[in-house]
Amino acid sequence: MTDALLKLDDVARTFDVSPPWLDRVLERRPRALLKAVDGVTLSIARGETLGLVGESGCGKSTVARLIVGLHAPTRGTIEFDGTLLVGGTTGGSARRRAARRGMQMIFQDPYASLNPRWRVADVVAEPIRTSAPQTTRGEVDARVASLLAQVGLDAADGARYPHQFSGGQRQRVSIARALSTQPRFLVCDEPTSALDVSVQAQVLNLMRDLQRGLGLTYLFISHNLAVVHHIADRVGVMYFGRIVELAPTKVLFASPRHPYTRMLLAAVPDLAMTGKTRTAVAGEVPNPLDPPPGCTFHPRCPYADARCRREAPSLAAANDGFVVAFGISAVAVKSPGSERYVGFCPAK
């Protein structure tokens, strides 16, 4: 992408989950390292919404926290709007702090992410006071009232506490707080999963309107494929800390190419499939402390062979916007009226 706002290059995060040192010595056990994210590379263009999907524990939320700086990556680089935030030769700390103010995060549970002892006006005003301490009290109050109105709340709601709002209203407060520093990029970590279906639609429509009006860029993380299909321009599919498929939304939903993506879409209820035989979701996610060799999906893949158990697939880019983990020797081959991929994955 020539106009990428955010770039991640080979970003990984490993957590040390070892027992205490003395226990390991007495039990003669090695250190336990968990690879939550293992080499994620992606770009998000200005004004784009990139959806990130996958099963629980695949590393989606860890990627979000790495981007906003809540975790430091073990390796890799993260670049935002031309500023290298982590990795390589980073710029000055003042420049990195200024770039960080251009991104904010919306969390999954709005009640847990809001201080129950603070009034809503104080919750929304806190980022303004922190990022611009020279702002006067009157300017802060006017800005808070404008933000609340922008997300569909009344200025008088600023005097209330979070527990006095419904779930959808609390998420609107979270969105207002995220917008208070005038960011260009929002990381949305399952912002609608804790809401009713009707409220989900309202919040999604609000986010679409805000994106158009303010020129925002989103990384939208969700388990709900229907939500991602509605809001995302492109979709990245994660499995076991890696992106296994990345493609434009309409193309991916119409013709998924990775076996894992096909498995996710096959699990979605569909009226057109009523009465037809479905292939059950195979197996369980492997133990992240003891990952399988080769392709980490091979214990669940119906197309796995001996090579899948030996070699880890690499991402292969296609000329139609697809990036799929098809294999080290994956080659795109055009044939009249169709396109197939040659590698060691029979699903191609």
N, C-alpha and C positions, 0 to 999 in steps of 0.2 A: 504494500500500500504506500503510495507516494505521500499521502496526507494523513499519516497515522498519528493520532494523539498519544496513544500508549503502545509501548513495545516491550514485550517480555522475550528474553533470549536465554533458553536453556535454564530456566529458573527451577530450582529444587530446594526442598526443605526437609531435613532429617531431624527427628526428635529422639533424644536419648531417653528411653523409658526403662533403663536398667534398674534393678533393685539396688539398695544401698551397697556401698563398696564392701563392707564387712560380710554381708550376706553372700555376695558373689564369691568372695574368697573362701568362705566356709563351705559353700555348696559347689565350688569350682565351676561356676557358670560364667560365660562370656558376657560382654555388654550387649544390651538389646537396643537396636537402632530401628526406628520406624521411618520409612520413607513416605511421608505424607504427600509430597509432590516430587516428581522425578523427571525433570527435564521438560518443562512446559515452554513452548515457543508460540507466540501469537502476537497479532497487532490488531488494534481497534482504531478505525478511522473516525475523524471528527463527525459528530452528528449521528453516528451509527449506534445500534443496539446489538451487542453480541450476547446471545444466550449461552449459558453454560449448564449442561445437564449431565446426569449420571446418578448412580445409586448412592445411598448414604455411605460415607467413608471413602469416597473416591478422590477427595482432595479439593472439591470445589470451594468450600469456605476457607480452606487454608490459602488457596490462590488469592482469594479476596483480601485476606488479612496481610498477605505478603505485599500486595499492591499498595494498600493504604499505610503500610509501615507498622502494623501491630505485631508482625513477626519479621525477623530478618532472614533472608534466604541463605541457605547453606552455600549455594553457588548460583551463578547466572547474573544477568543484568536486567534492570528495570528502568526504562526511559519514559519520561512523561513530558510532552510538549517541548522536546528538544533538550531537556535537562536530565542527566543521568542521576537517578536517585540512589541506586545501589549498584555495586559491582564496577569493575574497571576503575578508571580515574574519575572519580566523582567531582562535581563542581564544588564551589564554596558552600558552607553550611547555610548562609543567608539565602543563597539562590535555591537550595534544596527546600528550605522552609517555605519560601514563596511558592515554589511549585507544588508542595504538599497542600497548600491552601486551595489549590485548584481542584482537589478531589475530596469527596466526602463519601460516607457510607450509610446505608439504610439497613438496619438489622432486622432479623426475622421476627422477633417478639417485641412489639412496640412497648409493652408494659415493662418488660425487663430492662429495656434500654433507656427508659425515662426515670429520672430521679423522683420517687414518690413524695418526697418532702418539699419539692420545689413546685411553685406555680408554673403553668405553661409559659407565661411570658418570660420568666427567668430561664427556663429550659431553652427557649428559642434565642434569647438574648446572650446567653453565655458565650457561644462561639464569636459573636460580634465583639463583645468586650475583650475577649482573649486575643483575637487577631487584629483588632483596631482599638487599642486602649484609649486613643485620643478622642474617640467618638463621644459626644455629649449624651446626657441622659435623655433629652428630648429627641435626638436623632435616633437613639436606640429604640425608644418607645414607638416612634413613627415607623421604623423599619420592621419591628415585630408585628405591628398591626397590619402592615402591608403584606408580610409573609403569611400571616394567618388567613387573610382574605384571599391570597393567591392559591391556597390549598383548600378553599371552600369552608373556612371557619370564620367566626365573627371575632372582631377585635376584643369584645367583652369576654371571650373564652379564655383570654390570657390570664384572668384572675382565678381560674379554676385549677384544680389539681388533676394529675393524670387519671386517678381512679374514678373521677367523675365523668369520664368519656367512655364511649363504646370502643371496641377494638379498631374499627375502621377510622374513627376520629383520632385515636391515639397514633395510628400510623400516619395520618395526615400531619399530626404534630411533629412526628419524626422526620417527615419529608420537609416541613418548614424549617426545622433545625438544620437539616442538611443543606438547605438552600441559603442559609443565613450568611455564609461566607462568599456567596456568589461563585460557586464552583463551576467548572466546565465539564467535570466527569463525576458520575455517581456510580458507586459499587452497590448494587441492590442484592443483598443476600437473602433470598427467599422472602421478599417483603409482603407477599400475599398468602403464604401458606397457613398462617394462623387466623385467617379471616373467613367469613362465610362466603359462599360463591357469589351472591349478589353484591356483597361489599368488595370482593376481589375485582369485579368488573368496574366498579366505580373508581377504585384506586388505580387500576391499570389505565383507564381512560384519562384520569388526572395526570398520570405520569407521561402519557403520550402527548397531552396538551402542553405540559410543561416543557417537554423536549422540543416541540415545535416552536413554542414561544421564546424559549431561552437558549436554544441551540445546544442542548445538553447531549452528552455522550454517555451511554449506559453499558455497564457489564451487569447482565441480569442473570442471577443464579436461581434455579428452580428445579423441583422434582416434577412439576406439572407440565407435561409436554404440550397440552392445549394452550396454556398460558404463554409458553415460549413461542409456539407457532403464531400466536396473535401479536406479540410485541417485538420479536427479534427480527433483525435483518439477516444475521448469520447465526449459526448454531455450532458450538463446539461440544463434542461428546467426550467425557472423561471416564476413564476406567483405571483404577489402581494407581492414581497419581499421574497419569499421562493422558494427553489428548489423542484419541484414536480416530476421530473423524471431525472434519471442520468444513462446512459448506454453507452456501446460501440456504435460507430456511425452506423456501418452496421446493428447491431441488432435493434437499436432504429428506424432507418428509415424503416426497413423491418417489424417490429411488435411493433409499439408504444403501450404502455399499459395504460397510463393516458389519460383520456378524453380530457384534454387540449392539450396534444401533438398530439393526433389524429386530433383535430380541426385545429392546425397549419399546419399539413401536408396536410390536406384535402383542405386547401386554396391555396396551391401551384398549378399553372397551370401544367397540365399533358396531353400530347397528347393521352395517353392510355385511359383517361377519357372523350375524346371528344364525345359529344352526350349523355353522361350519366348524370343522375340526381345527383346533388351535394347538400349536406346539408349545408345551409347557416350558416355563423359564427353567433352564437347567442349572442345577448345582447352587452353591453358595459362593460368596466372595471369599477368596483365599485369605488366610491369616497374613496380615501385612507385616508381621514380624518374621514370617517364613514364606516369602513369595515364591511362587513356582518358577523354575528356570524357563528360559526362552520367552515366548509370548505369554504374558500373565493371564491371558484369557483362554488359553488352550484347555484347562480343565473343564470349561463350560461350553466350549465351542464345538458344534456338531461337525465342523470341517477339519478339526485338528489332525495333524499327522506327525510323524517322527521329527520332521524338521521344525515344526512349531514348538516342540519340546526342547529344542537345542538353541534356536536363534531367536533373538528379540527383534520384532519387526520395526522398521523405520518408517517415518512419514514419507509418503510419495505424493507429490503435487500433480494434479491433472489440469488440463487446459480449460476446464469448465468451472473452476473455482473450488473443486474438491481437494481436500488434503486428507489422505486416509493412510492408516498404518497397515499397509498391505504386505510389506516384506522388504528385505534388504535389496533384492534384485527386481523389485516391482518396476514394470515398464508399461507405459500406456500404449495400447495398440488400437488403431482405428480400423473398423471394418464397415462395409456399406450398411448404413441404416442402424448401426449400433456401435457401442464402444465397450471394450472389455479390458481387463488388466491382467497381465501375466506376472505371477509371483509364486510364492509357495502357499498362498491361502486359496483353497478350492472355491471359497465363496465368491471369488471374483469372476 
